[in-house]
Every structure is written in C-alpha cells, then in structure tokens.
Amino acid sequence: MEFVFDCGWCDGDNYFVGRQVGFWADKWEVPAEWYCRFCDQLNYTPDPPWTEA
C-alpha cells in the first residue's frame, strides 16, 4: 500500500510504499525517518493512521 507524507519544511508530498507486517493484520511498515524529495530536509514519520495515496 502506498502512503503520502507532507514535508514539515516545504509541505511537499512524499510517497512511500509500506511493507505489510504480519499475515492477517492490517499493519504497515514505512521508514521512520526520510529526506524530502523537494528540499532534502530530514523528516520523521508521524504515528498512524496514515493517509493512503
């Protein structure tokens, strides 16, 4: 599943494909920290629920 996160610096949309954790659970794993593709600033993934792309 793909999720979208807003950059805290430039408000740009960054997309990540989540990896499903567990077989029946609806839980996903995404990077805990990431660099914005627009401004290259470090961001941290917020706690779920996340916005699906």
C-alpha positions in Angstrom: 0.0 0.0 0.0 1.3 3.5 -0.8 1.2 6.3 1.8 1.7 10.1 1.4 3.5 12.2 4.0 3.8 16.0 3.9 7.3 17.5 4.5 7.4 19.6 7.6 9.7 22.1 6.0 8.3 22.8 2.5 4.9 21.0 2.7 5.8 18.8 -0.4 4.1 15.4 -0.8 6.4 12.4 -0.4 5.2 8.9 -1.3 6.3 5.6 0.3 5.2 2.1 -0.3 4.5 0.4 3.0 5.5 -3.2 3.6 2.8 -5.3 5.3 3.8 -6.6 8.7 2.0 -9.9 9.7 -0.2 -12.1 7.7 -3.8 -11.1 8.7 -3.0 -7.8 10.4 -3.7 -4.5 8.7 -0.3 -3.1 9.9 2.3 -1.5 7.6 5.9 -0.6 8.0 7.4 2.6 6.4 10.7 4.4 7.0 10.9 6.0 10.5 12.9 9.0 9.0 13.3 10.2 5.5 14.6 13.1 3.4 12.1 15.2 1.4 12.5 14.8 -2.4 12.0 18.5 -2.9 14.0 20.3 -0.2 16.2 17.4 1.0 15.4 18.1 4.7 15.1 15.3 7.3 11.6 14.4 8.4 10.2 11.8 10.8 7.2 9.6 10.1 4.2 10.5 12.2 2.3 7.9 14.2 -0.5 6.1 12.4 -3.2 6.4 11.0 -1.5 7.5 7.7 -3.0 8.9 4.6 -3.3 6.5 1.7 -2.0 7.8 -1.6 
